[in-house]
Amino acid sequence: MKSFWKFFKLHLFADLRNRRSIFWVILFPMLLFSILVLTFTNMGLRESIDFKALLIDETPGNTTVNYSSKVIKALEKLSYPNEGALFTIEKLDSKDKEKALQLLRYAQADILIVIPEDFNTKFAGLALSSSLGLPFSQANLKIYFVPSRASSNLARGTIEAVMSNVNSQLAKDFNYDVDRIEVNSETIGAIMNSPSYTNFVAPGIIVIAVFMSGTFLVGPKIATMRRFNILKKYATTPVPLTSFYFGFTFSRIFIMFVQYVGLGLFGIFILNATISLFSINAVIYYLYLCAVYTAIGFALGFISTSPAAQGAISGFLTLPLQFLSGIYFPLFNLPWYINVFVYSNPLYYSANAMREYMGVAYSTSPMWLNYLVPGIWLLISVVFSLTRRMSERG
């Protein structure tokens, strides 16, 4: 225990004296956080739009008057493969509503449109009631969307615009200046209020910070010690090598936790972020991420033959993982071959989980995947590092 504590202090104070380490793990994330918040006032969006819409028609199919078909036709005119299309519409049976809500929550769809069972009867009765001056209720069209996702918000606005055009056309056809169709919007989940960009990016910046600590504080040091045979020299001393590894590892994790608190308080008090920084789930998951990205740092250190090579590999790995993680902007309408990288990216799942645990937005991926995919990276990194270490020692 005494040797562990010495190694812990040795590596911790060495990094605190290193200005480059301080910049990359503390100042750079704060600078990046500030630039993103000050530069972007809303979510970045792609120019090409193809919303994935789910449509459920609950009206009886055996009625003589079927006004719901007019709504469906209006939506289909704007769906692929028609020219100028905005949607790809998938029709589902009414019994699949729960499945549709799950697809919407986990970003497999952008919006759910539901035509209620009483739509046709309300629609038919509205003309008579309005002409006689009697009270009437409009035919309701329900849409479900996720405010924290830019694509879902845009899809909602587009549906409302389409229904406005349908109402205008119906007013001309029936000579009644009354909106027959009212669009009722419902959000998915209680905490899913539309977040500001500051709240959206804050959990992601915290994830980026712990990731950079793993790649820049762990990998280069391991590569340097291997390059100059420092690990082999430690092995010849009376001090157990496990004390060295534990001291080194926990000094990294201590710095990562300082990052968590520092960046979180910086976001809350300086950039006015509204996040649950000390949520128990958020803290526990962050400690899990510390283990994941420390292990990845070890793997990067053992895969490199020199510190220069390790730096090149880290740089090559870091940028694509960051920008294909949905940390800076929501990801949607991506081609399948890009989604392959997104769905295998541990940062993507880390950011999703931290946003939910910090009360910003529901995760767009199932929570079990937010643990499983980083866990696979953790397992592969540990196995690789141990195998490489044992082969070098042998």
C-alpha positions as CSV (number, residue, x, y, z in Angstrom):
1,M,0.0,0.0,0.0
2,K,2.9,2.4,0.8
3,S,4.5,1.8,-2.6
4,F,1.1,2.3,-4.3
5,W,0.7,5.7,-2.6
6,K,4.1,6.8,-3.7
7,F,3.5,5.9,-7.3
8,F,0.1,7.6,-7.1
9,K,1.6,10.9,-5.9
10,L,4.6,10.6,-8.3
11,H,2.5,10.3,-11.5
12,L,-0.2,12.8,-10.3
13,F,2.3,15.6,-9.4
14,A,4.3,14.9,-12.6
15,D,1.2,15.6,-14.7
16,L,0.3,18.6,-12.6
17,R,3.7,20.1,-13.4
18,N,3.3,19.3,-17.1
19,R,1.8,22.3,-18.8
20,R,0.9,20.2,-21.9
21,S,-1.1,17.8,-19.8
22,I,-2.9,20.6,-18.0
23,F,-3.8,22.2,-21.4
24,W,-5.2,19.0,-23.0
25,V,-7.1,17.6,-20.1
26,I,-8.4,20.8,-18.4
27,L,-8.1,23.9,-20.5
28,F,-8.8,22.5,-23.9
29,P,-12.2,20.9,-23.0
30,M,-13.2,24.2,-21.3
31,L,-12.1,26.2,-24.4
32,L,-13.9,23.8,-26.7
33,F,-17.0,23.9,-24.6
34,S,-17.0,27.8,-24.6
35,I,-16.4,28.0,-28.4
36,L,-19.3,25.6,-29.2
37,V,-21.8,27.3,-26.9
38,L,-20.9,30.8,-28.1
39,T,-20.8,29.9,-31.8
40,F,-23.9,27.7,-32.2
41,T,-27.3,28.9,-31.1
42,N,-29.1,25.8,-32.3
43,M,-28.5,22.2,-33.4
44,G,-26.5,21.7,-36.6
45,L,-28.6,20.2,-39.4
46,R,-28.0,18.6,-42.7
47,E,-29.2,20.1,-45.9
48,S,-30.7,16.9,-47.3
49,I,-33.8,15.9,-45.4
50,D,-35.4,12.4,-45.2
51,F,-37.4,12.1,-42.1
52,K,-38.5,8.6,-41.0
53,A,-42.2,8.8,-40.2
54,L,-44.3,6.1,-38.7
55,L,-48.1,6.2,-39.5
56,I,-50.8,4.4,-37.6
57,D,-54.4,4.7,-38.9
58,E,-56.8,3.6,-36.1
59,T,-60.0,4.5,-38.0
60,P,-62.3,1.6,-39.0
61,G,-61.8,0.4,-42.5
62,N,-65.4,-0.4,-43.3
63,T,-66.9,3.1,-43.0
64,T,-68.6,4.7,-46.0
65,V,-67.0,8.0,-45.3
66,N,-63.2,7.8,-45.1
67,Y,-61.7,11.3,-44.6
68,S,-58.5,9.8,-43.1
69,S,-57.5,8.7,-46.6
70,K,-57.2,12.4,-47.6
71,V,-54.7,12.9,-44.8
72,I,-52.8,9.8,-45.8
73,K,-52.7,10.9,-49.4
74,A,-51.4,14.4,-48.5
75,L,-48.6,12.8,-46.5
76,E,-47.8,10.3,-49.2
77,K,-47.4,13.1,-51.7
78,L,-44.5,14.3,-49.7
79,S,-43.0,10.9,-49.1
80,Y,-40.4,9.0,-51.2
81,P,-40.1,8.2,-54.0
82,N,-42.1,11.3,-55.1
83,E,-40.2,14.4,-56.2
84,G,-39.5,16.9,-53.5
85,A,-40.2,14.3,-50.8
86,L,-39.5,15.0,-47.2
87,F,-40.5,11.7,-45.6
88,T,-40.1,8.0,-45.7
89,I,-43.4,6.7,-44.4
90,E,-43.8,3.3,-42.8
91,K,-47.4,2.3,-42.0
92,L,-48.0,0.2,-38.9
93,D,-51.0,-1.6,-37.5
94,S,-52.7,0.1,-34.5
95,K,-51.7,-2.8,-32.2
96,D,-48.0,-1.9,-32.9
97,K,-48.2,1.6,-31.2
98,E,-45.9,0.7,-28.3
99,K,-43.4,-0.7,-30.7
100,A,-43.6,2.6,-32.7
101,L,-43.0,4.6,-29.6
102,Q,-39.9,2.6,-28.8
103,L,-38.6,3.1,-32.3
104,L,-39.2,6.8,-31.9
105,R,-37.5,7.0,-28.5
106,Y,-34.4,5.1,-29.7
107,A,-34.0,7.3,-32.9
108,Q,-35.1,4.6,-35.3
109,A,-37.8,7.0,-36.4
110,D,-38.3,10.8,-36.3
111,I,-42.0,11.1,-35.7
112,L,-45.1,9.0,-35.1
113,I,-48.4,10.1,-36.7
114,V,-51.6,8.6,-35.3
115,I,-55.0,9.0,-36.9
116,P,-57.5,8.4,-34.0
117,E,-60.4,6.0,-34.2
118,D,-63.0,8.8,-34.1
119,F,-61.3,10.9,-36.8
120,N,-63.9,10.3,-39.5
121,T,-67.0,10.8,-37.4
122,K,-65.7,14.1,-35.9
123,F,-64.7,15.2,-39.4
124,A,-68.1,14.5,-40.9
125,G,-70.0,16.1,-38.0
126,L,-68.0,19.3,-38.0
127,A,-69.5,20.7,-41.2
128,L,-73.1,20.3,-40.0
129,S,-72.4,21.6,-36.5
130,S,-70.5,24.7,-37.8
131,S,-73.2,25.5,-40.4
132,L,-75.9,25.4,-37.7
133,G,-73.9,27.4,-35.2
134,L,-73.7,24.5,-32.8
135,P,-70.6,23.7,-30.7
136,F,-68.2,21.3,-32.5
137,S,-65.0,19.6,-31.9
138,Q,-62.3,19.3,-34.5
139,A,-60.9,16.1,-35.8
140,N,-57.6,15.4,-34.0
141,L,-54.4,14.2,-35.5
142,K,-51.9,13.0,-32.9
143,I,-48.2,13.3,-33.5
144,Y,-45.5,12.1,-31.1
145,F,-42.0,13.6,-31.3
146,V,-38.8,14.0,-29.3
147,P,-38.0,17.7,-28.7
148,S,-34.3,17.0,-27.8
149,R,-33.7,15.7,-31.4
150,A,-33.4,18.2,-34.2
151,S,-34.8,15.8,-36.8
152,S,-37.8,15.1,-34.7
153,N,-38.5,18.8,-34.1
154,L,-38.2,19.5,-37.8
155,A,-40.5,16.6,-38.7
156,R,-43.1,17.9,-36.3
157,G,-43.0,21.4,-37.9
158,T,-43.3,19.9,-41.4
159,I,-46.4,17.8,-40.4
160,E,-48.1,20.9,-38.9
161,A,-47.4,22.8,-42.2
162,V,-48.8,19.9,-44.2
163,M,-52.0,19.8,-42.1
164,S,-52.4,23.6,-42.5
165,N,-52.3,23.2,-46.2
166,V,-54.9,20.3,-46.0
167,N,-57.2,22.6,-43.9
168,S,-56.9,25.4,-46.5
169,Q,-57.8,23.0,-49.3
170,L,-60.8,21.6,-47.4
171,A,-62.0,25.1,-46.6
172,K,-62.1,25.8,-50.4
173,D,-63.8,22.4,-51.2
174,F,-66.5,22.7,-48.5
175,N,-66.9,26.5,-48.3
176,Y,-66.3,26.5,-44.6
177,D,-63.6,28.8,-43.2
178,V,-62.9,26.4,-40.3
179,D,-59.9,24.3,-39.6
180,R,-61.2,20.8,-39.6
181,I,-58.0,19.1,-38.5
182,E,-56.2,20.0,-35.3
183,V,-52.7,18.6,-34.7
184,N,-52.0,17.6,-31.1
185,S,-48.4,17.1,-30.3
186,E,-47.2,14.9,-27.5
187,T,-43.6,14.5,-26.3
188,I,-42.1,11.2,-25.3
189,G,-41.0,11.2,-21.6
190,A,-41.3,13.8,-18.8
191,I,-37.7,15.1,-18.9
192,M,-37.5,15.5,-22.7
193,N,-38.0,19.2,-22.9
194,S,-36.2,20.8,-25.8
195,P,-32.6,21.4,-24.4
196,S,-30.5,24.4,-25.1
197,Y,-27.3,23.8,-27.0
198,T,-25.4,24.4,-23.8
199,N,-27.3,21.6,-22.0
200,F,-27.0,19.3,-25.1
201,V,-23.3,19.6,-25.4
202,A,-22.3,19.7,-21.7
203,P,-22.5,15.9,-21.0
204,G,-20.7,15.3,-24.3
205,I,-17.8,17.6,-23.4
206,I,-17.4,15.7,-20.1
207,V,-17.2,12.5,-22.1
208,I,-14.7,14.0,-24.5
209,A,-12.6,15.1,-21.5
210,V,-12.3,11.6,-20.0
211,F,-11.6,10.1,-23.4
212,M,-8.8,12.6,-24.0
213,S,-7.3,11.8,-20.6
214,G,-7.2,8.2,-21.6
215,T,-5.5,8.8,-24.9
216,F,-3.2,11.7,-23.9
217,L,-2.3,10.9,-20.3
218,V,-2.2,7.1,-20.3
219,G,-1.1,6.1,-23.8
220,P,1.9,8.3,-24.3
221,K,3.3,7.5,-20.8
222,I,3.0,3.8,-21.4
223,A,4.6,4.1,-24.8
224,T,7.5,6.2,-23.4
225,M,8.1,3.8,-20.5
226,R,8.1,0.9,-23.0
227,R,10.4,2.7,-25.4
228,F,13.1,3.3,-22.6
229,N,12.5,-0.1,-20.9
230,I,11.3,1.6,-17.7
231,L,8.7,-1.1,-17.1
232,K,11.4,-3.8,-17.3
233,K,13.6,-1.9,-14.8
234,Y,10.7,-1.6,-12.4
235,A,10.2,-5.4,-12.7
236,T,13.8,-5.9,-11.4
237,T,13.2,-3.9,-8.2
238,P,11.7,-5.2,-4.9
239,V,8.6,-3.0,-5.4
240,P,5.7,-5.1,-6.9
241,L,4.9,-4.0,-10.4
242,T,1.2,-4.2,-9.5
243,S,1.8,-1.3,-7.2
244,F,3.2,0.7,-10.0
245,Y,0.2,-0.1,-12.3
246,F,-2.4,0.6,-9.6
247,G,-0.7,3.9,-8.6
248,F,-0.4,5.0,-12.2
249,T,-4.0,4.0,-13.0
250,F,-5.6,5.6,-10.0
251,S,-3.7,8.9,-10.5
252,R,-5.3,9.0,-14.0
253,I,-8.8,8.3,-12.5
254,F,-8.3,11.0,-9.9
255,I,-7.5,13.6,-12.6
256,M,-10.5,12.4,-14.6
257,F,-12.8,13.0,-11.6
258,V,-11.3,16.4,-11.2
259,Q,-12.2,17.0,-14.8
260,Y,-15.8,15.9,-14.2
261,V,-16.3,18.3,-11.3
262,G,-14.4,21.2,-12.9
263,L,-16.0,21.0,-16.3
264,G,-19.5,20.5,-14.7
265,L,-19.2,23.5,-12.4
266,F,-17.7,25.6,-15.3
267,G,-20.7,24.7,-17.4
268,I,-23.2,25.4,-14.7
269,F,-21.8,28.7,-13.3
270,I,-20.1,30.2,-16.3
271,L,-22.1,28.9,-19.3
272,N,-25.5,28.6,-17.5
273,A,-25.9,24.9,-18.2
274,T,-28.8,23.1,-16.4
275,I,-27.5,19.6,-15.7
276,S,-27.7,17.2,-12.7
277,L,-24.0,17.0,-12.2
278,F,-24.0,15.0,-9.0
279,S,-26.7,12.6,-9.9
280,I,-25.8,9.2,-8.4
281,N,-26.3,7.4,-11.8
282,A,-24.2,10.0,-13.6
283,V,-21.3,9.7,-11.2
284,I,-21.4,5.9,-11.2
285,Y,-21.5,5.8,-15.0
286,Y,-18.7,8.3,-15.2
287,L,-16.5,6.1,-13.0
288,Y,-17.3,3.3,-15.4
289,L,-16.2,5.5,-18.3
290,C,-12.9,6.2,-16.4
291,A,-12.2,2.5,-16.4
292,V,-13.1,2.2,-20.1
293,Y,-11.0,5.0,-21.4
294,T,-8.1,4.3,-19.1
295,A,-8.1,0.7,-20.5
296,I,-8.2,2.1,-24.1
297,G,-5.2,4.4,-23.2
298,F,-3.3,1.4,-22.0
299,A,-4.1,-0.5,-25.2
300,L,-2.9,2.5,-27.3
301,G,0.3,2.6,-25.3
302,F,1.0,-1.1,-25.8
303,I,0.1,-1.1,-29.5
304,S,2.7,1.7,-30.3
305,T,6.4,1.1,-30.8
306,S,7.3,4.7,-29.8
307,P,5.7,7.8,-28.3
308,A,5.6,9.4,-31.7
309,A,3.7,6.5,-33.2
310,Q,1.4,6.5,-30.2
311,G,0.6,10.2,-30.8
312,A,-0.1,9.6,-34.4
313,I,-2.4,6.6,-33.7
314,S,-4.3,8.6,-31.0
315,G,-4.8,11.5,-33.3
316,F,-6.0,9.3,-36.1
317,L,-8.5,7.6,-33.7
318,T,-9.6,10.6,-31.7
319,L,-11.1,13.0,-34.3
320,P,-13.3,10.4,-36.2
321,L,-14.6,9.0,-32.9
322,Q,-15.5,12.5,-31.6
323,F,-17.3,13.7,-34.7
324,L,-19.2,10.4,-35.2
325,S,-20.4,10.4,-31.6
326,G,-23.3,12.9,-31.7
327,I,-21.5,14.9,-29.0
328,Y,-21.4,18.2,-30.9
329,F,-24.5,17.9,-33.0
330,P,-27.4,15.4,-33.4
331,L,-26.7,12.7,-35.9
332,F,-29.5,11.8,-38.4
333,N,-30.0,10.9,-42.1
334,L,-26.6,9.3,-42.2
335,P,-25.7,6.6,-44.8
336,W,-25.5,3.0,-43.5
337,Y,-21.8,2.8,-43.9
338,I,-21.3,5.8,-41.6
339,N,-23.8,4.4,-39.1
340,V,-21.6,1.3,-38.9
341,F,-18.9,3.5,-37.3
342,V,-21.4,5.4,-35.2
343,Y,-23.0,2.3,-33.7
344,S,-19.6,0.8,-32.8
345,N,-18.3,4.1,-31.3
346,P,-18.1,4.0,-27.4
347,L,-18.3,7.8,-27.3
348,Y,-21.8,7.7,-28.9
349,Y,-23.2,5.5,-26.2
350,S,-21.3,7.3,-23.4
351,A,-22.8,10.7,-24.5
352,N,-26.3,9.2,-24.7
353,A,-26.1,7.7,-21.2
354,M,-24.7,10.9,-19.7
355,R,-27.4,13.1,-21.2
356,E,-30.1,10.9,-19.7
357,Y,-28.4,10.5,-16.3
358,M,-27.8,14.3,-16.2
359,G,-31.5,15.0,-16.9
360,V,-30.9,16.6,-20.3
361,A,-32.7,14.1,-22.7
362,Y,-33.5,10.5,-22.9
363,S,-30.8,8.3,-24.4
364,T,-31.4,7.6,-28.1
365,S,-29.9,4.1,-27.6
366,P,-31.1,1.5,-25.1
367,M,-29.3,1.9,-21.7
368,W,-28.1,-1.7,-21.8
369,L,-26.2,-0.9,-25.0
370,N,-24.7,2.2,-23.3
371,Y,-23.0,-0.2,-20.9
372,L,-22.4,-3.1,-23.3
373,V,-20.6,-1.4,-26.2
374,P,-18.1,0.6,-24.0
375,G,-17.7,-2.7,-22.0
376,I,-16.7,-4.6,-25.1
377,W,-14.0,-1.9,-25.7
378,L,-12.9,-2.2,-22.1
379,L,-12.6,-6.0,-22.4
380,I,-10.8,-6.0,-25.7
381,S,-8.4,-3.3,-24.4
382,V,-7.6,-5.2,-21.2
383,V,-7.1,-8.5,-23.0
384,F,-4.8,-6.9,-25.6
385,S,-2.8,-5.0,-23.0
386,L,-2.3,-8.0,-20.8
387,T,-1.4,-10.2,-23.8
388,R,1.1,-7.6,-25.1
389,R,2.6,-7.2,-21.7
390,M,3.1,-10.9,-21.1
391,S,4.6,-11.4,-24.6
392,E,7.2,-8.6,-23.9
393,R,8.0,-10.0,-20.5
394,G,8.4,-13.5,-22.0
